[in-house]
Amino acid sequence: MHQSHSNIAKRLKRADGHLRMIIKMIEQGEPCVELAQQLQAVENAIDNAKKALIHDHIDHCLTRAGGKTGRLGRAALAEFRTITKYL
């Protein structure tokens, strides 16, 4: 587990709590504009957590493999290509 994973988990737990609040707002009949605003906030929080995870992976995992040649270098490059499609 990377050092930053606990911070990412905290972000996601906050987003989870926020999402639960939005569900209650829907059940209580809150205005759609407010719901859309809150959903956008949750979406942004999750997107930021995803980016932090990917950047952490690049910094810690792929940097270690950088400069390697042969099979290890090719594997690191393939992994980099795969993970960047989630940005």
MARGUDREN-174407 format. One record per atom (N, C-alpha, C): atom name; residue number from 1; z, y, x. Coordinates in steps of 0.02 Angstrom, whole numbers, plus 50000, padded with zeros to 5 digits. Each point is the difference from the previous one (the first is absolute). Layout:
N
<rec><atomo>CA</atomo><num>NUM</num><up>Z</up><north>Y</north><east>X</east></rec>
...
***
This chain:
87
<rec><atomo>N</atomo><num>1</num><up>50000</up><north>49941</north><east>50042</east></rec>
<rec><atomo>CA</atomo><num>1</num><up>50000</up><north>50059</north><east>49958</east></rec>
<rec><atomo>C</atomo><num>1</num><up>50000</up><north>50062</north><east>50044</east></rec>
<rec><atomo>N</atomo><num>2</num><up>49959</up><north>50047</north><east>49984</east></rec>
<rec><atomo>CA</atomo><num>2</num><up>49995</up><north>50062</north><east>50038</east></rec>
<rec><atomo>C</atomo><num>2</num><up>50058</up><north>50046</north><east>49982</east></rec>
<rec><atomo>N</atomo><num>3</num><up>50017</up><north>50044</north><east>50045</east></rec>
<rec><atomo>CA</atomo><num>3</num><up>50055</up><north>50046</north><east>49990</east></rec>
<rec><atomo>C</atomo><num>3</num><up>49989</up><north>50044</north><east>49938</east></rec>
<rec><atomo>N</atomo><num>4</num><up>49938</up><north>50019</north><east>49987</east></rec>
<rec><atomo>CA</atomo><num>4</num><up>49986</up><north>50045</north><east>49944</east></rec>
<rec><atomo>C</atomo><num>4</num><up>49998</up><north>49965</north><east>49932</east></rec>
<rec><atomo>N</atomo><num>5</num><up>50000</up><north>49933</north><east>50000</east></rec>
<rec><atomo>CA</atomo><num>5</num><up>49995</up><north>49964</north><east>49937</east></rec>
<rec><atomo>C</atomo><num>5</num><up>50058</up><north>50016</north><east>49952</east></rec>
<rec><atomo>N</atomo><num>6</num><up>50060</up><north>50011</north><east>50027</east></rec>
<rec><atomo>CA</atomo><num>6</num><up>50056</up><north>50016</north><east>49955</east></rec>
<rec><atomo>C</atomo><num>6</num><up>49989</up><north>50068</north><east>49967</east></rec>
<rec><atomo>N</atomo><num>7</num><up>49970</up><north>50048</north><east>50035</east></rec>
<rec><atomo>CA</atomo><num>7</num><up>49985</up><north>50065</north><east>49970</east></rec>
<rec><atomo>C</atomo><num>7</num><up>49945</up><north>49993</north><east>49947</east></rec>
<rec><atomo>N</atomo><num>8</num><up>49952</up><north>49958</north><east>50013</east></rec>
<rec><atomo>CA</atomo><num>8</num><up>49946</up><north>49988</north><east>49951</east></rec>
<rec><atomo>C</atomo><num>8</num><up>50029</up><north>49967</north><east>49938</east></rec>
<rec><atomo>N</atomo><num>9</num><up>50045</up><north>49952</north><east>50010</east></rec>
<rec><atomo>CA</atomo><num>9</num><up>50033</up><north>49967</north><east>49943</east></rec>
<rec><atomo>C</atomo><num>9</num><up>50039</up><north>50050</north><east>49958</east></rec>
<rec><atomo>N</atomo><num>10</num><up>50034</up><north>50047</north><east>50033</east></rec>
<rec><atomo>CA</atomo><num>10</num><up>50037</up><north>50052</north><east>49964</east></rec>
<rec><atomo>C</atomo><num>10</num><up>49953</up><north>50043</north><east>49958</east></rec>
<rec><atomo>N</atomo><num>11</num><up>49943</up><north>50018</north><east>50029</east></rec>
<rec><atomo>CA</atomo><num>11</num><up>49950</up><north>50039</north><east>49962</east></rec>
<rec><atomo>C</atomo><num>11</num><up>49977</up><north>49962</north><east>49938</east></rec>
<rec><atomo>N</atomo><num>12</num><up>49987</up><north>49936</north><east>50009</east></rec>
<rec><atomo>CA</atomo><num>12</num><up>49976</up><north>49960</north><east>49944</east></rec>
<rec><atomo>C</atomo><num>12</num><up>50054</up><north>49990</north><east>49946</east></rec>
<rec><atomo>N</atomo><num>13</num><up>50062</up><north>49995</north><east>50022</east></rec>
<rec><atomo>CA</atomo><num>13</num><up>50055</up><north>49994</north><east>49951</east></rec>
<rec><atomo>C</atomo><num>13</num><up>50007</up><north>50064</north><east>49959</east></rec>
<rec><atomo>N</atomo><num>14</num><up>49991</up><north>50057</north><east>50033</east></rec>
<rec><atomo>CA</atomo><num>14</num><up>50002</up><north>50064</north><east>49963</east></rec>
<rec><atomo>C</atomo><num>14</num><up>49942</up><north>50003</north><east>49950</east></rec>
<rec><atomo>N</atomo><num>15</num><up>49940</up><north>49978</north><east>50022</east></rec>
<rec><atomo>CA</atomo><num>15</num><up>49942</up><north>50000</north><east>49955</east></rec>
<rec><atomo>C</atomo><num>15</num><up>50013</up><north>49952</north><east>49942</east></rec>
<rec><atomo>N</atomo><num>16</num><up>50031</up><north>49943</north><east>50013</east></rec>
<rec><atomo>CA</atomo><num>16</num><up>50017</up><north>49952</north><east>49948</east></rec>
<rec><atomo>C</atomo><num>16</num><up>50047</up><north>50032</north><east>49949</east></rec>
<rec><atomo>N</atomo><num>17</num><up>50051</up><north>50035</north><east>50022</east></rec>
<rec><atomo>CA</atomo><num>17</num><up>50045</up><north>50034</north><east>49955</east></rec>
<rec><atomo>C</atomo><num>17</num><up>49965</up><north>50053</north><east>49959</east></rec>
<rec><atomo>N</atomo><num>18</num><up>49955</up><north>50036</north><east>50033</east></rec>
<rec><atomo>CA</atomo><num>18</num><up>49962</up><north>50052</north><east>49965</east></rec>
<rec><atomo>C</atomo><num>18</num><up>49955</up><north>49968</north><east>49947</east></rec>
<rec><atomo>N</atomo><num>19</num><up>49968</up><north>49944</north><east>50017</east></rec>
<rec><atomo>CA</atomo><num>19</num><up>49957</up><north>49965</north><east>49952</east></rec>
<rec><atomo>C</atomo><num>19</num><up>50040</up><north>49975</north><east>49940</east></rec>
<rec><atomo>N</atomo><num>20</num><up>50059</up><north>49975</north><east>50011</east></rec>
<rec><atomo>CA</atomo><num>20</num><up>50043</up><north>49978</north><east>49945</east></rec>
<rec><atomo>C</atomo><num>20</num><up>50017</up><north>50058</north><east>49953</east></rec>
<rec><atomo>N</atomo><num>21</num><up>50011</up><north>50060</north><east>50031</east></rec>
<rec><atomo>CA</atomo><num>21</num><up>50014</up><north>50059</north><east>49960</east></rec>
<rec><atomo>C</atomo><num>21</num><up>49939</up><north>50018</north><east>49957</east></rec>
<rec><atomo>N</atomo><num>22</num><up>49941</up><north>49993</north><east>50028</east></rec>
<rec><atomo>CA</atomo><num>22</num><up>49939</up><north>50015</north><east>49963</east></rec>
<rec><atomo>C</atomo><num>22</num><up>49991</up><north>49952</north><east>49941</east></rec>
<rec><atomo>N</atomo><num>23</num><up>50017</up><north>49938</north><east>50010</east></rec>
<rec><atomo>CA</atomo><num>23</num><up>49996</up><north>49951</north><east>49945</east></rec>
<rec><atomo>C</atomo><num>23</num><up>50046</up><north>50022</north><east>49943</east></rec>
<rec><atomo>N</atomo><num>24</num><up>50060</up><north>50022</north><east>50017</east></rec>
<rec><atomo>CA</atomo><num>24</num><up>50046</up><north>50025</north><east>49949</east></rec>
<rec><atomo>C</atomo><num>24</num><up>49971</up><north>50062</north><east>49965</east></rec>
<rec><atomo>N</atomo><num>25</num><up>49968</up><north>50044</north><east>50039</east></rec>
<rec><atomo>CA</atomo><num>25</num><up>49970</up><north>50059</north><east>49971</east></rec>
<rec><atomo>C</atomo><num>25</num><up>49946</up><north>49981</north><east>49949</east></rec>
<rec><atomo>N</atomo><num>26</num><up>49961</up><north>49949</north><east>50017</east></rec>
<rec><atomo>CA</atomo><num>26</num><up>49947</up><north>49976</north><east>49954</east></rec>
<rec><atomo>C</atomo><num>26</num><up>50032</up><north>49974</north><east>49936</east></rec>
<rec><atomo>N</atomo><num>27</num><up>50052</up><north>49960</north><east>50008</east></rec>
<rec><atomo>CA</atomo><num>27</num><up>50034</up><north>49971</north><east>49942</east></rec>
<rec><atomo>C</atomo><num>27</num><up>50033</up><north>50053</north><east>49956</east></rec>
<rec><atomo>N</atomo><num>28</num><up>50018</up><north>50056</north><east>50031</east></rec>
<rec><atomo>CA</atomo><num>28</num><up>50031</up><north>50055</north><east>49962</east></rec>
<rec><atomo>C</atomo><num>28</num><up>49949</up><north>50049</north><east>49972</east></rec>
<rec><atomo>N</atomo><num>29</num><up>49936</up><north>49988</north><east>50014</east></rec>
<rec><atomo>CA</atomo><num>29</num><up>49948</up><north>50042</north><east>49972</east></rec>
<rec><atomo>C</atomo><num>29</num><up>49990</up><north>50067</north><east>50034</east></rec>
<rec><atomo>N</atomo><num>30</num><up>50015</up><north>50003</north><east>50064</east></rec>
<rec><atomo>CA</atomo><num>30</num><up>49990</up><north>50063</north><east>50037</east></rec>
<rec><atomo>C</atomo><num>30</num><up>49926</up><north>50019</north><east>50001</east></rec>
<rec><atomo>N</atomo><num>31</num><up>49986</up><north>50064</north><east>50009</east></rec>
<rec><atomo>CA</atomo><num>31</num><up>49930</up><north>50023</north><east>50000</east></rec>
<rec><atomo>C</atomo><num>31</num><up>49958</up><north>49968</north><east>50056</east></rec>
<rec><atomo>N</atomo><num>32</num><up>49938</up><north>49987</north><east>49983</east></rec>
<rec><atomo>CA</atomo><num>32</num><up>49954</up><north>49967</north><east>50047</east></rec>
<rec><atomo>C</atomo><num>32</num><up>49990</up><north>50039</north><east>50064</east></rec>
<rec><atomo>N</atomo><num>33</num><up>50000</up><north>50066</north><east>49995</east></rec>
<rec><atomo>CA</atomo><num>33</num><up>49991</up><north>50041</north><east>50061</east></rec>
<rec><atomo>C</atomo><num>33</num><up>50057</up><north>49988</north><east>50049</east></rec>
<rec><atomo>N</atomo><num>34</num><up>50061</up><north>49997</north><east>49974</east></rec>
<rec><atomo>CA</atomo><num>34</num><up>50058</up><north>49987</north><east>50044</east></rec>
<rec><atomo>C</atomo><num>34</num><up>49996</up><north>49930</north><east>50029</east></rec>
<rec><atomo>N</atomo><num>35</num><up>49979</up><north>49952</north><east>49960</east></rec>
<rec><atomo>CA</atomo><num>35</num><up>49993</up><north>49931</north><east>50024</east></rec>
<rec><atomo>C</atomo><num>35</num><up>49948</up><north>49995</north><east>50055</east></rec>
<rec><atomo>N</atomo><num>36</num><up>49943</up><north>50033</north><east>49990</east></rec>
<rec><atomo>CA</atomo><num>36</num><up>49947</up><north>49998</north><east>50050</east></rec>
<rec><atomo>C</atomo><num>36</num><up>50024</up><north>50032</north><east>50065</east></rec>
<rec><atomo>N</atomo><num>37</num><up>50038</up><north>50054</north><east>49994</east></rec>
<rec><atomo>CA</atomo><num>37</num><up>50027</up><north>50034</north><east>50059</east></rec>
<rec><atomo>C</atomo><num>37</num><up>50047</up><north>49954</north><east>50039</east></rec>
<rec><atomo>N</atomo><num>38</num><up>50043</up><north>49966</north><east>49964</east></rec>
<rec><atomo>CA</atomo><num>38</num><up>50048</up><north>49955</north><east>50032</east></rec>
<rec><atomo>C</atomo><num>38</num><up>49965</up><north>49939</north><east>50030</east></rec>
<rec><atomo>N</atomo><num>39</num><up>49950</up><north>49974</north><east>49965</east></rec>
<rec><atomo>CA</atomo><num>39</num><up>49962</up><north>49943</north><east>50027</east></rec>
<rec><atomo>C</atomo><num>39</num><up>49963</up><north>50020</north><east>50064</east></rec>
<rec><atomo>N</atomo><num>40</num><up>49975</up><north>50061</north><east>50002</east></rec>
<rec><atomo>CA</atomo><num>40</num><up>49967</up><north>50024</north><east>50061</east></rec>
<rec><atomo>C</atomo><num>40</num><up>50049</up><north>50002</north><east>50058</east></rec>
<rec><atomo>N</atomo><num>41</num><up>50062</up><north>50021</north><east>49986</east></rec>
<rec><atomo>CA</atomo><num>41</num><up>50051</up><north>50002</north><east>50053</east></rec>
<rec><atomo>C</atomo><num>41</num><up>50015</up><north>49930</north><east>50027</east></rec>
<rec><atomo>N</atomo><num>42</num><up>50005</up><north>49951</north><east>49955</east></rec>
<rec><atomo>CA</atomo><num>42</num><up>50012</up><north>49931</north><east>50021</east></rec>
<rec><atomo>C</atomo><num>42</num><up>49941</up><north>49974</north><east>50041</east></rec>
<rec><atomo>N</atomo><num>43</num><up>49940</up><north>50014</north><east>49976</east></rec>
<rec><atomo>CA</atomo><num>43</num><up>49940</up><north>49978</north><east>50036</east></rec>
<rec><atomo>C</atomo><num>43</num><up>49999</up><north>50029</north><east>50070</east></rec>
<rec><atomo>N</atomo><num>44</num><up>50016</up><north>50064</north><east>50007</east></rec>
<rec><atomo>CA</atomo><num>44</num><up>50002</up><north>50031</north><east>50066</east></rec>
<rec><atomo>C</atomo><num>44</num><up>50053</up><north>49969</north><east>50045</east></rec>
<rec><atomo>N</atomo><num>45</num><up>50058</up><north>49985</north><east>49971</east></rec>
<rec><atomo>CA</atomo><num>45</num><up>50054</up><north>49970</north><east>50039</east></rec>
<rec><atomo>C</atomo><num>45</num><up>49979</up><north>49931</north><east>50027</east></rec>
<rec><atomo>N</atomo><num>46</num><up>49968</up><north>49961</north><east>49958</east></rec>
<rec><atomo>CA</atomo><num>46</num><up>49978</up><north>49934</north><east>50021</east></rec>
<rec><atomo>C</atomo><num>46</num><up>49945</up><north>50006</north><east>50053</east></rec>
<rec><atomo>N</atomo><num>47</num><up>49954</up><north>50046</north><east>49989</east></rec>
<rec><atomo>CA</atomo><num>47</num><up>49946</up><north>50011</north><east>50048</east></rec>
<rec><atomo>C</atomo><num>47</num><up>50028</up><north>50021</north><east>50068</east></rec>
<rec><atomo>N</atomo><num>48</num><up>50050</up><north>50043</north><east>50000</east></rec>
<rec><atomo>CA</atomo><num>48</num><up>50031</up><north>50022</north><east>50063</east></rec>
<rec><atomo>C</atomo><num>48</num><up>50037</up><north>49942</north><east>50034</east></rec>
<rec><atomo>N</atomo><num>49</num><up>50031</up><north>49957</north><east>49962</east></rec>
<rec><atomo>CA</atomo><num>49</num><up>50034</up><north>49942</north><east>50028</east></rec>
<rec><atomo>C</atomo><num>49</num><up>49949</up><north>49953</north><east>50032</east></rec>
<rec><atomo>N</atomo><num>50</num><up>49944</up><north>49991</north><east>49967</east></rec>
<rec><atomo>CA</atomo><num>50</num><up>49947</up><north>49957</north><east>50027</east></rec>
<rec><atomo>C</atomo><num>50</num><up>49973</up><north>50028</north><east>50065</east></rec>
<rec><atomo>N</atomo><num>51</num><up>49987</up><north>50065</north><east>50001</east></rec>
<rec><atomo>CA</atomo><num>51</num><up>49975</up><north>50031</north><east>50062</east></rec>
<rec><atomo>C</atomo><num>51</num><up>50051</up><north>49995</north><east>50057</east></rec>
<rec><atomo>N</atomo><num>52</num><up>50064</up><north>50009</north><east>49984</east></rec>
<rec><atomo>CA</atomo><num>52</num><up>50051</up><north>49993</north><east>50052</east></rec>
<rec><atomo>C</atomo><num>52</num><up>50002</up><north>49930</north><east>50027</east></rec>
<rec><atomo>N</atomo><num>53</num><up>49993</up><north>49950</north><east>49957</east></rec>
<rec><atomo>CA</atomo><num>53</num><up>49999</up><north>49931</north><east>50022</east></rec>
<rec><atomo>C</atomo><num>53</num><up>49940</up><north>49986</north><east>50045</east></rec>
<rec><atomo>N</atomo><num>54</num><up>49942</up><north>50024</north><east>49981</east></rec>
<rec><atomo>CA</atomo><num>54</num><up>49939</up><north>49989</north><east>50039</east></rec>
<rec><atomo>C</atomo><num>54</num><up>50005</up><north>50035</north><east>50067</east></rec>
<rec><atomo>N</atomo><num>55</num><up>50023</up><north>50062</north><east>50000</east></rec>
<rec><atomo>CA</atomo><num>55</num><up>50006</up><north>50037</north><east>50063</east></rec>
<rec><atomo>C</atomo><num>55</num><up>50051</up><north>49966</north><east>50046</east></rec>
<rec><atomo>N</atomo><num>56</num><up>50054</up><north>49975</north><east>49971</east></rec>
<rec><atomo>CA</atomo><num>56</num><up>50050</up><north>49964</north><east>50039</east></rec>
<rec><atomo>C</atomo><num>56</num><up>49969</up><north>49938</north><east>50031</east></rec>
<rec><atomo>N</atomo><num>57</num><up>49961</up><north>49965</north><east>49961</east></rec>
<rec><atomo>CA</atomo><num>57</num><up>49968</up><north>49939</north><east>50025</east></rec>
<rec><atomo>C</atomo><num>57</num><up>49953</up><north>50017</north><east>50058</east></rec>
<rec><atomo>N</atomo><num>58</num><up>49962</up><north>50053</north><east>49992</east></rec>
<rec><atomo>CA</atomo><num>58</num><up>49954</up><north>50020</north><east>50053</east></rec>
<rec><atomo>C</atomo><num>58</num><up>50039</up><north>50019</north><east>50062</east></rec>
<rec><atomo>N</atomo><num>59</num><up>50053</up><north>50039</north><east>49992</east></rec>
<rec><atomo>CA</atomo><num>59</num><up>50040</up><north>50023</north><east>50057</east></rec>
<rec><atomo>C</atomo><num>59</num><up>50034</up><north>49943</north><east>50037</east></rec>
<rec><atomo>N</atomo><num>60</num><up>50027</up><north>49952</north><east>49963</east></rec>
<rec><atomo>CA</atomo><num>60</num><up>50040</up><north>49948</north><east>50032</east></rec>
<rec><atomo>C</atomo><num>60</num><up>49963</up><north>49935</north><east>50016</east></rec>
<rec><atomo>N</atomo><num>61</num><up>49959</up><north>49978</north><east>49954</east></rec>
<rec><atomo>CA</atomo><num>61</num><up>49968</up><north>49935</north><east>50010</east></rec>
<rec><atomo>C</atomo><num>61</num><up>49934</up><north>50006</north><east>50037</east></rec>
<rec><atomo>N</atomo><num>62</num><up>49959</up><north>50044</north><east>49978</east></rec>
<rec><atomo>CA</atomo><num>62</num><up>49933</up><north>50004</north><east>50030</east></rec>
<rec><atomo>C</atomo><num>62</num><up>50001</up><north>50035</north><east>50067</east></rec>
<rec><atomo>N</atomo><num>63</num><up>50046</up><north>50045</north><east>50012</east></rec>
<rec><atomo>CA</atomo><num>63</num><up>50004</up><north>50033</north><east>50064</east></rec>
<rec><atomo>C</atomo><num>63</num><up>50018</up><north>49950</north><east>50055</east></rec>
<rec><atomo>N</atomo><num>64</num><up>50043</up><north>49952</north><east>49984</east></rec>
<rec><atomo>CA</atomo><num>64</num><up>50017</up><north>49948</north><east>50048</east></rec>
<rec><atomo>C</atomo><num>64</num><up>49940</up><north>49959</north><east>50020</east></rec>
<rec><atomo>N</atomo><num>65</num><up>49954</up><north>49990</north><east>49953</east></rec>
<rec><atomo>CA</atomo><num>65</num><up>49941</up><north>49960</north><east>50014</east></rec>
<rec><atomo>C</atomo><num>65</num><up>49944</up><north>50041</north><east>50031</east></rec>
<rec><atomo>N</atomo><num>66</num><up>50008</up><north>50066</north><east>50000</east></rec>
<rec><atomo>CA</atomo><num>66</num><up>49948</up><north>50044</north><east>50027</east></rec>
<rec><atomo>C</atomo><num>66</num><up>49985</up><north>49985</north><east>50073</east></rec>
<rec><atomo>N</atomo><num>67</num><up>49937</up><north>50004</north><east>50017</east></rec>
<rec><atomo>CA</atomo><num>67</num><up>49980</up><north>49988</north><east>50069</east></rec>
<rec><atomo>C</atomo><num>67</num><up>49992</up><north>49927</north><east>50017</east></rec>
<rec><atomo>N</atomo><num>68</num><up>50020</up><north>49956</north><east>49957</east></rec>
<rec><atomo>CA</atomo><num>68</num><up>49992</up><north>49928</north><east>50014</east></rec>
<rec><atomo>C</atomo><num>68</num><up>49928</up><north>49981</north><east>49987</east></rec>
<rec><atomo>N</atomo><num>69</num><up>49978</up><north>49954</north><east>50037</east></rec>
<rec><atomo>CA</atomo><num>69</num><up>49931</up><north>49976</north><east>49992</east></rec>
<rec><atomo>C</atomo><num>69</num><up>50001</up><north>49928</north><east>49973</east></rec>
<rec><atomo>N</atomo><num>70</num><up>49942</up><north>49976</north><east>49986</east></rec>
<rec><atomo>CA</atomo><num>70</num><up>49995</up><north>49931</north><east>49977</east></rec>
<rec><atomo>C</atomo><num>70</num><up>50023</up><north>49992</north><east>49928</east></rec>
<rec><atomo>N</atomo><num>71</num><up>50026</up><north>49942</north><east>49987</east></rec>
<rec><atomo>CA</atomo><num>71</num><up>50020</up><north>49982</north><east>49931</east></rec>
<rec><atomo>C</atomo><num>71</num><up>50054</up><north>50047</north><east>49973</east></rec>
<rec><atomo>N</atomo><num>72</num><up>50050</up><north>50018</north><east>50040</east></rec>
<rec><atomo>CA</atomo><num>72</num><up>50053</up><north>50044</north><east>49976</east></rec>
<rec><atomo>C</atomo><num>72</num><up>49974</up><north>50069</north><east>49984</east></rec>
<rec><atomo>N</atomo><num>73</num><up>49957</up><north>50026</north><east>50041</east></rec>
<rec><atomo>CA</atomo><num>73</num><up>49970</up><north>50066</north><east>49986</east></rec>
<rec><atomo>C</atomo><num>73</num><up>49958</up><north>50000</north><east>49938</east></rec>
<rec><atomo>N</atomo><num>74</num><up>49960</up><north>49948</north><east>49992</east></rec>
<rec><atomo>CA</atomo><num>74</num><up>49958</up><north>49995</north><east>49940</east></rec>
<rec><atomo>C</atomo><num>74</num><up>50042</up><north>49992</north><east>49937</east></rec>
<rec><atomo>N</atomo><num>75</num><up>50054</up><north>49962</north><east>50005</east></rec>
<rec><atomo>CA</atomo><num>75</num><up>50045</up><north>49990</north><east>49942</east></rec>
<rec><atomo>C</atomo><num>75</num><up>50034</up><north>50066</north><east>49981</east></rec>
<rec><atomo>N</atomo><num>76</num><up>50022</up><north>50038</north><east>50050</east></rec>
<rec><atomo>CA</atomo><num>76</num><up>50032</up><north>50065</north><east>49986</east></rec>
<rec><atomo>C</atomo><num>76</num><up>49950</up><north>50048</north><east>49968</east></rec>
<rec><atomo>N</atomo><num>77</num><up>49939</up><north>50001</north><east>50024</east></rec>
<rec><atomo>CA</atomo><num>77</num><up>49949</up><north>50043</north><east>49971</east></rec>
<rec><atomo>C</atomo><num>77</num><up>49984</up><north>49979</north><east>49928</east></rec>
<rec><atomo>N</atomo><num>78</num><up>49995</up><north>49937</north><east>49988</east></rec>
<rec><atomo>CA</atomo><num>78</num><up>49986</up><north>49975</north><east>49932</east></rec>
<rec><atomo>C</atomo><num>78</num><up>50058</up><north>50019</north><east>49953</east></rec>
<rec><atomo>N</atomo><num>79</num><up>50061</up><north>49994</north><east>50025</east></rec>
<rec><atomo>CA</atomo><num>79</num><up>50058</up><north>50018</north><east>49959</east></rec>
<rec><atomo>C</atomo><num>79</num><up>50000</up><north>50075</north><east>49985</east></rec>
<rec><atomo>N</atomo><num>80</num><up>49982</up><north>50040</north><east>50049</east></rec>
<rec><atomo>CA</atomo><num>80</num><up>49996</up><north>50072</north><east>49990</east></rec>
<rec><atomo>C</atomo><num>80</num><up>49949</up><north>50017</north><east>49947</east></rec>
<rec><atomo>N</atomo><num>81</num><up>49942</up><north>49969</north><east>50003</east></rec>
<rec><atomo>CA</atomo><num>81</num><up>49947</up><north>50011</north><east>49950</east></rec>
<rec><atomo>C</atomo><num>81</num><up>50025</up><north>49981</north><east>49930</east></rec>
<rec><atomo>N</atomo><num>82</num><up>50035</up><north>49945</north><east>49996</east></rec>
<rec><atomo>CA</atomo><num>82</num><up>50025</up><north>49976</north><east>49936</east></rec>
<rec><atomo>C</atomo><num>82</num><up>50051</up><north>50048</north><east>49970</east></rec>
<rec><atomo>N</atomo><num>83</num><up>50048</up><north>50020</north><east>50040</east></rec>
<rec><atomo>CA</atomo><num>83</num><up>50054</up><north>50042</north><east>49973</east></rec>
<rec><atomo>C</atomo><num>83</num><up>49977</up><north>50070</north><east>49983</east></rec>
<rec><atomo>N</atomo><num>84</num><up>49952</up><north>50026</north><east>50035</east></rec>
<rec><atomo>CA</atomo><num>84</num><up>49978</up><north>50069</north><east>49986</east></rec>
<rec><atomo>C</atomo><num>84</num><up>49963</up><north>50005</north><east>49933</east></rec>
<rec><atomo>N</atomo><num>85</num><up>49976</up><north>49946</north><east>49973</east></rec>
<rec><atomo>CA</atomo><num>85</num><up>49967</up><north>50005</north><east>49935</east></rec>
<rec><atomo>C</atomo><num>85</num><up>50050</up><north>50016</north><east>49944</east></rec>
<rec><atomo>N</atomo><num>86</num><up>50065</up><north>49994</north><east>50015</east></rec>
<rec><atomo>CA</atomo><num>86</num><up>50051</up><north>50016</north><east>49950</east></rec>
<rec><atomo>C</atomo><num>86</num><up>50023</up><north>50072</north><east>50003</east></rec>
<rec><atomo>N</atomo><num>87</num><up>49974</up><north>50038</north><east>50047</east></rec>
<rec><atomo>CA</atomo><num>87</num><up>50018</up><north>50071</north><east>50005</east></rec>
<rec><atomo>C</atomo><num>87</num><up>49969</up><north>50040</north><east>49944</east></rec>
***
